[in-house]
Amino acid sequence: MARNNPALEAIRNGTPPGSAATAGTPAASVAPTAVPAQGLAPAPVEALAAAAKPSKDVAKVMLYLPPKVARKFKEIGFVEDRKAHDVYLDALDLYLTQQGHGGLKGVTER
């Protein structure tokens, strides 16, 4: 049996998650539509290579999370039209602020 996901139902129905319109309503099937390219040229290889390289001012950190927690971060990012990475940074900023370190900005400017 498929689980009910209010965020996905809201996207299918075009209503905000948690609204009365999405509560208890079955998900409508949505037919995929093709979006024509409007003069979009591929990015130059140099731009792609530069985007793939991490900055020397950024440390890579691997984070192991329970699958449901990782999925929740992805879902929050999806609903807010952001990347999960940005949600992680917001969480870290809030934690560092609560601990009296001035958030990410306070730590990086020291």
PyMOL CGO cylinders between C-alpha atoms (Angstrom):
from pymol import cmd
from pymol.cgo import CYLINDER

trace = [
    CYLINDER, 0.00, 0.00, 0.00, 1.40, 3.40, -0.97, 0.3, 1, 1, 1, 1, 1, 1,
    CYLINDER, 1.40, 3.40, -0.97, 1.91, 5.99, 1.72, 0.3, 1, 1, 1, 1, 1, 1,
    CYLINDER, 1.91, 5.99, 1.72, 0.15, 9.33, 1.63, 0.3, 1, 1, 1, 1, 1, 1,
    CYLINDER, 0.15, 9.33, 1.63, 2.62, 12.17, 0.99, 0.3, 1, 1, 1, 1, 1, 1,
    CYLINDER, 2.62, 12.17, 0.99, 0.92, 15.57, 1.42, 0.3, 1, 1, 1, 1, 1, 1,
    CYLINDER, 0.92, 15.57, 1.42, 3.72, 17.47, -0.33, 0.3, 1, 1, 1, 1, 1, 1,
    CYLINDER, 3.72, 17.47, -0.33, 3.48, 15.37, -3.47, 0.3, 1, 1, 1, 1, 1, 1,
    CYLINDER, 3.48, 15.37, -3.47, -0.32, 15.50, -3.43, 0.3, 1, 1, 1, 1, 1, 1,
    CYLINDER, -0.32, 15.50, -3.43, -0.14, 19.29, -3.19, 0.3, 1, 1, 1, 1, 1, 1,
    CYLINDER, -0.14, 19.29, -3.19, 2.08, 19.40, -6.27, 0.3, 1, 1, 1, 1, 1, 1,
    CYLINDER, 2.08, 19.40, -6.27, -0.25, 17.13, -8.18, 0.3, 1, 1, 1, 1, 1, 1,
    CYLINDER, -0.25, 17.13, -8.18, -3.34, 19.10, -7.15, 0.3, 1, 1, 1, 1, 1, 1,
    CYLINDER, -3.34, 19.10, -7.15, -1.76, 22.55, -7.30, 0.3, 1, 1, 1, 1, 1, 1,
    CYLINDER, -1.76, 22.55, -7.30, -2.67, 23.39, -3.70, 0.3, 1, 1, 1, 1, 1, 1,
    CYLINDER, -2.67, 23.39, -3.70, -0.38, 24.21, -0.76, 0.3, 1, 1, 1, 1, 1, 1,
    CYLINDER, -0.38, 24.21, -0.76, 0.52, 21.29, 1.54, 0.3, 1, 1, 1, 1, 1, 1,
    CYLINDER, 0.52, 21.29, 1.54, -1.61, 21.06, 4.67, 0.3, 1, 1, 1, 1, 1, 1,
    CYLINDER, -1.61, 21.06, 4.67, -4.54, 22.99, 3.16, 0.3, 1, 1, 1, 1, 1, 1,
    CYLINDER, -4.54, 22.99, 3.16, -8.06, 21.66, 3.49, 0.3, 1, 1, 1, 1, 1, 1,
    CYLINDER, -8.06, 21.66, 3.49, -8.09, 20.83, -0.22, 0.3, 1, 1, 1, 1, 1, 1,
    CYLINDER, -8.09, 20.83, -0.22, -5.31, 18.24, 0.12, 0.3, 1, 1, 1, 1, 1, 1,
    CYLINDER, -5.31, 18.24, 0.12, -6.47, 16.61, 3.35, 0.3, 1, 1, 1, 1, 1, 1,
    CYLINDER, -6.47, 16.61, 3.35, -7.97, 13.21, 2.63, 0.3, 1, 1, 1, 1, 1, 1,
    CYLINDER, -7.97, 13.21, 2.63, -8.29, 13.67, -1.12, 0.3, 1, 1, 1, 1, 1, 1,
    CYLINDER, -8.29, 13.67, -1.12, -6.97, 10.99, -3.45, 0.3, 1, 1, 1, 1, 1, 1,
    CYLINDER, -6.97, 10.99, -3.45, -4.05, 12.01, -5.62, 0.3, 1, 1, 1, 1, 1, 1,
    CYLINDER, -4.05, 12.01, -5.62, -5.00, 12.90, -9.16, 0.3, 1, 1, 1, 1, 1, 1,
    CYLINDER, -5.00, 12.90, -9.16, -2.88, 11.44, -11.90, 0.3, 1, 1, 1, 1, 1, 1,
    CYLINDER, -2.88, 11.44, -11.90, -0.78, 14.02, -13.66, 0.3, 1, 1, 1, 1, 1, 1,
    CYLINDER, -0.78, 14.02, -13.66, 0.27, 13.51, -17.23, 0.3, 1, 1, 1, 1, 1, 1,
    CYLINDER, 0.27, 13.51, -17.23, 3.84, 14.63, -17.92, 0.3, 1, 1, 1, 1, 1, 1,
    CYLINDER, 3.84, 14.63, -17.92, 4.11, 17.49, -20.36, 0.3, 1, 1, 1, 1, 1, 1,
    CYLINDER, 4.11, 17.49, -20.36, 7.08, 18.36, -22.50, 0.3, 1, 1, 1, 1, 1, 1,
    CYLINDER, 7.08, 18.36, -22.50, 8.53, 21.83, -22.08, 0.3, 1, 1, 1, 1, 1, 1,
    CYLINDER, 8.53, 21.83, -22.08, 10.14, 23.10, -25.27, 0.3, 1, 1, 1, 1, 1, 1,
    CYLINDER, 10.14, 23.10, -25.27, 13.63, 24.52, -24.98, 0.3, 1, 1, 1, 1, 1, 1,
    CYLINDER, 13.63, 24.52, -24.98, 13.56, 28.26, -25.46, 0.3, 1, 1, 1, 1, 1, 1,
    CYLINDER, 13.56, 28.26, -25.46, 16.92, 29.08, -26.97, 0.3, 1, 1, 1, 1, 1, 1,
    CYLINDER, 16.92, 29.08, -26.97, 18.89, 27.50, -24.14, 0.3, 1, 1, 1, 1, 1, 1,
    CYLINDER, 18.89, 27.50, -24.14, 22.45, 26.82, -25.16, 0.3, 1, 1, 1, 1, 1, 1,
    CYLINDER, 22.45, 26.82, -25.16, 24.57, 24.28, -23.29, 0.3, 1, 1, 1, 1, 1, 1,
    CYLINDER, 24.57, 24.28, -23.29, 26.96, 25.76, -20.75, 0.3, 1, 1, 1, 1, 1, 1,
    CYLINDER, 26.96, 25.76, -20.75, 30.60, 26.01, -21.82, 0.3, 1, 1, 1, 1, 1, 1,
    CYLINDER, 30.60, 26.01, -21.82, 32.83, 23.21, -20.55, 0.3, 1, 1, 1, 1, 1, 1,
    CYLINDER, 32.83, 23.21, -20.55, 34.95, 25.74, -18.63, 0.3, 1, 1, 1, 1, 1, 1,
    CYLINDER, 34.95, 25.74, -18.63, 31.90, 26.90, -16.66, 0.3, 1, 1, 1, 1, 1, 1,
    CYLINDER, 31.90, 26.90, -16.66, 30.96, 23.32, -15.79, 0.3, 1, 1, 1, 1, 1, 1,
    CYLINDER, 30.96, 23.32, -15.79, 34.49, 22.49, -14.67, 0.3, 1, 1, 1, 1, 1, 1,
    CYLINDER, 34.49, 22.49, -14.67, 34.63, 25.61, -12.49, 0.3, 1, 1, 1, 1, 1, 1,
    CYLINDER, 34.63, 25.61, -12.49, 31.27, 24.81, -10.91, 0.3, 1, 1, 1, 1, 1, 1,
    CYLINDER, 31.27, 24.81, -10.91, 32.35, 21.25, -10.06, 0.3, 1, 1, 1, 1, 1, 1,
    CYLINDER, 32.35, 21.25, -10.06, 35.48, 22.31, -8.17, 0.3, 1, 1, 1, 1, 1, 1,
    CYLINDER, 35.48, 22.31, -8.17, 34.91, 23.03, -4.49, 0.3, 1, 1, 1, 1, 1, 1,
    CYLINDER, 34.91, 23.03, -4.49, 36.29, 26.28, -3.14, 0.3, 1, 1, 1, 1, 1, 1,
    CYLINDER, 36.29, 26.28, -3.14, 39.49, 26.13, -1.10, 0.3, 1, 1, 1, 1, 1, 1,
    CYLINDER, 39.49, 26.13, -1.10, 37.56, 27.96, 1.62, 0.3, 1, 1, 1, 1, 1, 1,
    CYLINDER, 37.56, 27.96, 1.62, 35.12, 25.07, 2.02, 0.3, 1, 1, 1, 1, 1, 1,
    CYLINDER, 35.12, 25.07, 2.02, 35.80, 21.79, 3.82, 0.3, 1, 1, 1, 1, 1, 1,
    CYLINDER, 35.80, 21.79, 3.82, 34.07, 18.63, 2.65, 0.3, 1, 1, 1, 1, 1, 1,
    CYLINDER, 34.07, 18.63, 2.65, 32.21, 16.79, 5.40, 0.3, 1, 1, 1, 1, 1, 1,
    CYLINDER, 32.21, 16.79, 5.40, 30.40, 13.48, 5.09, 0.3, 1, 1, 1, 1, 1, 1,
    CYLINDER, 30.40, 13.48, 5.09, 27.28, 13.11, 7.18, 0.3, 1, 1, 1, 1, 1, 1,
    CYLINDER, 27.28, 13.11, 7.18, 25.60, 9.80, 8.01, 0.3, 1, 1, 1, 1, 1, 1,
    CYLINDER, 25.60, 9.80, 8.01, 21.91, 10.15, 8.81, 0.3, 1, 1, 1, 1, 1, 1,
    CYLINDER, 21.91, 10.15, 8.81, 19.07, 7.71, 9.32, 0.3, 1, 1, 1, 1, 1, 1,
    CYLINDER, 19.07, 7.71, 9.32, 17.28, 7.28, 5.97, 0.3, 1, 1, 1, 1, 1, 1,
    CYLINDER, 17.28, 7.28, 5.97, 14.05, 8.88, 7.20, 0.3, 1, 1, 1, 1, 1, 1,
    CYLINDER, 14.05, 8.88, 7.20, 15.92, 11.95, 8.44, 0.3, 1, 1, 1, 1, 1, 1,
    CYLINDER, 15.92, 11.95, 8.44, 17.80, 12.33, 5.14, 0.3, 1, 1, 1, 1, 1, 1,
    CYLINDER, 17.80, 12.33, 5.14, 14.52, 11.97, 3.26, 0.3, 1, 1, 1, 1, 1, 1,
    CYLINDER, 14.52, 11.97, 3.26, 12.89, 14.61, 5.48, 0.3, 1, 1, 1, 1, 1, 1,
    CYLINDER, 12.89, 14.61, 5.48, 15.68, 17.10, 4.68, 0.3, 1, 1, 1, 1, 1, 1,
    CYLINDER, 15.68, 17.10, 4.68, 15.20, 16.38, 0.96, 0.3, 1, 1, 1, 1, 1, 1,
    CYLINDER, 15.20, 16.38, 0.96, 11.43, 16.79, 1.31, 0.3, 1, 1, 1, 1, 1, 1,
    CYLINDER, 11.43, 16.79, 1.31, 11.82, 20.12, 3.11, 0.3, 1, 1, 1, 1, 1, 1,
    CYLINDER, 11.82, 20.12, 3.11, 14.17, 21.32, 0.39, 0.3, 1, 1, 1, 1, 1, 1,
    CYLINDER, 14.17, 21.32, 0.39, 11.77, 20.15, -2.31, 0.3, 1, 1, 1, 1, 1, 1,
    CYLINDER, 11.77, 20.15, -2.31, 8.74, 21.85, -0.74, 0.3, 1, 1, 1, 1, 1, 1,
    CYLINDER, 8.74, 21.85, -0.74, 10.71, 25.09, -0.23, 0.3, 1, 1, 1, 1, 1, 1,
    CYLINDER, 10.71, 25.09, -0.23, 12.26, 24.87, -3.74, 0.3, 1, 1, 1, 1, 1, 1,
    CYLINDER, 12.26, 24.87, -3.74, 15.77, 24.68, -2.29, 0.3, 1, 1, 1, 1, 1, 1,
    CYLINDER, 15.77, 24.68, -2.29, 18.54, 22.13, -2.15, 0.3, 1, 1, 1, 1, 1, 1,
    CYLINDER, 18.54, 22.13, -2.15, 18.84, 19.84, 0.85, 0.3, 1, 1, 1, 1, 1, 1,
    CYLINDER, 18.84, 19.84, 0.85, 22.35, 21.26, 1.30, 0.3, 1, 1, 1, 1, 1, 1,
    CYLINDER, 22.35, 21.26, 1.30, 20.85, 24.69, 2.01, 0.3, 1, 1, 1, 1, 1, 1,
    CYLINDER, 20.85, 24.69, 2.01, 18.51, 23.16, 4.61, 0.3, 1, 1, 1, 1, 1, 1,
    CYLINDER, 18.51, 23.16, 4.61, 21.50, 21.47, 6.28, 0.3, 1, 1, 1, 1, 1, 1,
    CYLINDER, 21.50, 21.47, 6.28, 23.31, 24.82, 6.40, 0.3, 1, 1, 1, 1, 1, 1,
    CYLINDER, 23.31, 24.82, 6.40, 20.26, 26.51, 7.95, 0.3, 1, 1, 1, 1, 1, 1,
    CYLINDER, 20.26, 26.51, 7.95, 20.13, 23.79, 10.62, 0.3, 1, 1, 1, 1, 1, 1,
    CYLINDER, 20.13, 23.79, 10.62, 23.85, 24.19, 11.34, 0.3, 1, 1, 1, 1, 1, 1,
    CYLINDER, 23.85, 24.19, 11.34, 23.49, 27.97, 11.49, 0.3, 1, 1, 1, 1, 1, 1,
    CYLINDER, 23.49, 27.97, 11.49, 20.65, 27.67, 14.00, 0.3, 1, 1, 1, 1, 1, 1,
    CYLINDER, 20.65, 27.67, 14.00, 22.61, 25.19, 16.13, 0.3, 1, 1, 1, 1, 1, 1,
    CYLINDER, 22.61, 25.19, 16.13, 25.75, 27.34, 16.19, 0.3, 1, 1, 1, 1, 1, 1,
    CYLINDER, 25.75, 27.34, 16.19, 23.65, 30.39, 17.10, 0.3, 1, 1, 1, 1, 1, 1,
    CYLINDER, 23.65, 30.39, 17.10, 21.94, 28.51, 19.95, 0.3, 1, 1, 1, 1, 1, 1,
    CYLINDER, 21.94, 28.51, 19.95, 25.34, 27.41, 21.26, 0.3, 1, 1, 1, 1, 1, 1,
    CYLINDER, 25.34, 27.41, 21.26, 26.52, 31.03, 21.39, 0.3, 1, 1, 1, 1, 1, 1,
    CYLINDER, 26.52, 31.03, 21.39, 28.92, 30.90, 18.43, 0.3, 1, 1, 1, 1, 1, 1,
    CYLINDER, 28.92, 30.90, 18.43, 27.14, 33.50, 16.28, 0.3, 1, 1, 1, 1, 1, 1,
    CYLINDER, 27.14, 33.50, 16.28, 25.99, 31.09, 13.59, 0.3, 1, 1, 1, 1, 1, 1,
    CYLINDER, 25.99, 31.09, 13.59, 27.94, 30.19, 10.48, 0.3, 1, 1, 1, 1, 1, 1,
    CYLINDER, 27.94, 30.19, 10.48, 28.89, 33.80, 9.83, 0.3, 1, 1, 1, 1, 1, 1,
    CYLINDER, 28.89, 33.80, 9.83, 30.15, 34.25, 13.39, 0.3, 1, 1, 1, 1, 1, 1,
    CYLINDER, 30.15, 34.25, 13.39, 32.40, 31.20, 13.13, 0.3, 1, 1, 1, 1, 1, 1,
    CYLINDER, 32.40, 31.20, 13.13, 33.77, 31.94, 9.65, 0.3, 1, 1, 1, 1, 1, 1,
    CYLINDER, 33.77, 31.94, 9.65, 34.60, 35.57, 10.43, 0.3, 1, 1, 1, 1, 1, 1,
    CYLINDER, 34.60, 35.57, 10.43, 36.76, 34.75, 13.44, 0.3, 1, 1, 1, 1, 1, 1,
]
cmd.load_cgo(trace, "trace")
